[in-house]
Amino acid sequence: MSDLILTKTRLIGGVWHGVLKGATSEPKLILTHKGEAVAGLSLTARDDGTWDVEAAVPVQRLADGLQTFVISDAGTDAVLTSFAFLAGDALAEDIRAEMDLLRDELDMLKRAFRRHCAQTAAPE
């Protein structure tokens, strides 16, 4: 079991950023995608004993479907964190289908609300 704790701070410009705690010396981390090591992981020591971790996501690794990247401790093979990208036509179809369902439900609620208002309106 690894005593290292890696916490995400942000993902911007294709670079995942995080802070690593629990390392007494420079840790050996590895970034993998589909079980293969990926270049682009960097560590920078901070004054408070923690480490800034940056993982640049290689553009050539992005494709249709779900792409999961894993950051692990190279010494123990313990997974510290993972992050994923979902892209492509399948995602667009899922979102469109969900939006259609939401529109249908909203139309149903509007009809029910109008019917309720018409039935409960006080006669003048």
N, C-alpha and C positions, 0 to 999 in steps of 0.2 A: 504494500500500500504506500502510495506516494504522499508526502507531507506537503507537496506543492499545491497551491491554489491559484488558478488562473481565472481572472474575471474580465469579461468583455467590457470595454469602455465605449467603443463605437466602431462602425464600419463606414468608411468614407473613401471615395475615389478608388474603389477596388482593393483597399487595404483594411484588413481586420486589425483592430487595436485592442490591447488588453494589458492588465497589470498582473504580474506574477509575484506571489508571496510565498515565503517558506524556504527559499533557497539560501544556503549559507555561502555557496560559491557559485560561479557561473554555471547555470544549468544547461544541460544538453537536451534541447527540444527538437522535435521533428514534425513537419507538416506533411500529411499524406492525403491523397485523393485516390480512391479505388485501390487502396493497398500499396500505392506507389509513392515514394518520397517525392516531394515537390520543393523546388528551390523557392526562396523568397521569404524565409523566416529570419527575423533579426531580433536581437536582444540588446537592450541598453540599460546599464545599471543606473539606479536612482540613488539619491543621497539617503533616503530613508530605509535602505536595505531591500527594496523591492526592485523589480525589473519591468521595464516597458517592453512589451512584446508586439511586434508587427508582423503580420502575415499577408504578403502581397498575393492576391489571387491571380494566377496566370490566366489570361484571356482565352488561351487555347484550350483550357480545361472546362470552360463554360459551354454547355450544349443544351439541347432540348431535354426536358425531364428534370429530375432531382439530382443535384451534384453536391455531395457532402464532403467537407474537408475536416480533418481531424488533427488536433495538436496534441502530441503525446510526449511524455518523458522518455527520451531515448534509452536511458539506463534501465528503467523498470518496465517499459512498455505500457505504463499507466496512462489512460486517456485523461487529459486535463480538460479539454473542451472540444466542441465541434460546432460547425456552422454550415448552413446549406443554402443553395440557390435553387429556385424552381423557376423554370422558364419554358417557353415554347408554346406550340399550338394547343397542347392538352390543357395548359393552364388557362389560356384565353377562353377555350370552350367551357371549362369549369366555371369561370367567372361569369360568362354570359348566361349559362344555365342558371346559376345562382341568382343573378339579377332578374331573369325572367320569373323565377319562382317568387322572389321578393315583390316584384310588380304585381303578380297575380294575387298574392296575399294582401297587398295594400289595396288593390281594387275591391277585394272581398270585404275588407274592413270598412272601406268607404261606403259600400252599399249597405252593410249592416248598420253603420252609424246613421246614415240618412234614413233608413227604414225605422230605426229606433226613434229618431227625432220626429219623424212624421207621425208615428203611433202615439208618442207621449206629448205631442204639442197640445196645449190647452185650446179648446174651441173658443172662438170669440163671439 
